[in-house]
Amino acid sequence: MKINIVKITLGTLAASVTAYFEKMLIPIAVLFAVMLLDYISGILSAYVKKELSSRIGIIGIIKKLCYLFIVASAIIFDFIIYYACLSLNLGIHYEPYFFCTLVSVWLIINELISILENLIKIGVPIPKFMEKAILAAKNKIEENGESQNLKGENENE
């Protein structure tokens, strides 16, 4: 009986989280994928350069875990702003998931840059246009994050 209650509780919790974060599922899944690719490319780069170190590897894992803390903080920030706008009738239209999306995409781009850097260290030729495109996207995301403000409903008309 206890096992069924635990299974039902965990299943309900998983379904609730999935439903709530359905818009963020793809960016967060992509973030996990590029974090894994970056970690693997970092290990390969260190192996090729004969600098493989378990301490540096563990620091890399801790860094990746902290990225997830940043995403969680953005989710909480989005929720608090959205909740405040709705419950306090501030007359502000706030798009949910804005900061979480922005942070996730920014981290994905940083991971892509790191993957390219690791591949360059190994000696893999990287197309210059790809490197420029990724850096341009990072700059655009940063500009968007810095210039975005909460828009009043009158401004949206």
Buried (B, 14 or more C-beta within 10 A) or exposed (E): EEEEEEEEEEEEEEEEEEEEBEEBEEBBEBBBEBBEBBBEBBBBBBEEEEEBEEEEBEEBEEEBEEBBEBBEEBBEBBBEBBEEBEEEEBEBEBEBBBBBBBBBBBBBBBBBBBBBBBBEBBEEEEEEEEBEEBBEBBEEBEEEBEEEEEEEEEEEE
